[in-house]
Amino acid sequence: MKFKIKSGDTVRVIAGDHKGSEGKVVRIIREKNKAIVEGVNTVSKHEKPSASNPQGGIVEKEAPIHISNLSLIDAKSGDTTRVGYEMRDGSKVRVAKKSNEVI
C-alpha cells in the first residue's frame, strides 16, 4: 500500500487522544498502516536490565499511531492539507492541495 505521508514530513494528529499534536514522522510501518511521530503518543515501557542498559527502569518512547489519524502540514501556510500528485518537469511530485506547492 502506498501512503501520501513519508518519513521526515511534519504532520498533525487529527483524531484520537492526541488530537492537535504536531511532530515529525520518524518511521512508517507499512504492514500495520501506522507511523511513529516524534513526541506524539508517548508510552512508558518497563525495561529489564541489559548490557546496553544496566540500570533498567521505565523508559518513555513513542508508540505507533494509525496513518489515517495524521494530516500533512503545509510549509507555506502552516495549516493541514491533503496531498496530490502531478507531473512537473517530467517527474511525478507530491503537491499540497491547499497551496498547490511541491512538497
Residue pairs with C-beta under 8 A, 6 or more apart in sequence:
1 30
1 33
3 28
3 30
3 33
3 67
4 72
4 82
4 83
4 94
5 11
5 25
5 28
5 35
5 67
5 70
5 72
5 83
6 25
6 28
7 25
7 26
7 27
7 28
7 35
8 24
8 25
9 24
9 25
9 72
9 73
9 103
10 22
10 23
10 24
10 25
10 72
10 73
10 75
11 22
11 23
11 24
11 25
11 35
11 37
11 70
11 71
11 72
11 73
12 20
12 21
12 22
12 70
12 71
12 73
12 80
13 19
13 20
13 21
13 22
13 37
13 40
13 65
13 69
13 70
14 69
14 70
14 71
14 80
15 68
15 69
16 65
16 66
16 69
17 41
18 40
18 41
18 65
21 37
21 39
21 40
22 40
22 73
23 37
23 38
23 39
23 40
24 37
24 38
25 35
25 36
25 37
25 38
25 70
26 35
26 36
26 37
26 38
26 62
27 35
27 36
28 34
28 35
28 67
29 35
29 36
29 64
32 64
33 66
33 67
33 68
34 64
34 65
34 66
34 67
35 64
35 65
35 67
35 70
36 62
36 63
36 64
36 65
37 62
37 65
37 70
38 62
39 62
40 62
40 65
41 62
41 63
41 64
41 65
42 60
42 61
42 62
42 63
43 60
43 61
43 62
43 63
44 58
44 59
44 60
45 58
45 59
45 60
45 61
46 57
46 58
46 59
47 53
47 56
47 57
47 58
47 59
48 56
49 55
49 56
50 56
71 80
71 81
71 82
72 80
72 81
72 82
72 83
72 96
72 103
73 79
73 80
73 81
74 80
74 81
74 96
74 98
74 99
74 101
75 96
75 101
75 103
76 96
76 99
76 101
77 98
77 99
79 98
81 96
81 97
81 98
81 99
82 96
82 97
82 98
83 94
83 95
83 96
83 97
83 103
84 94
84 95
84 96
84 97
85 92
85 93
85 94
85 95
86 92
86 93
86 95
87 93
88 102
93 102
93 103
94 102
94 103
95 101
95 102
95 103
96 103
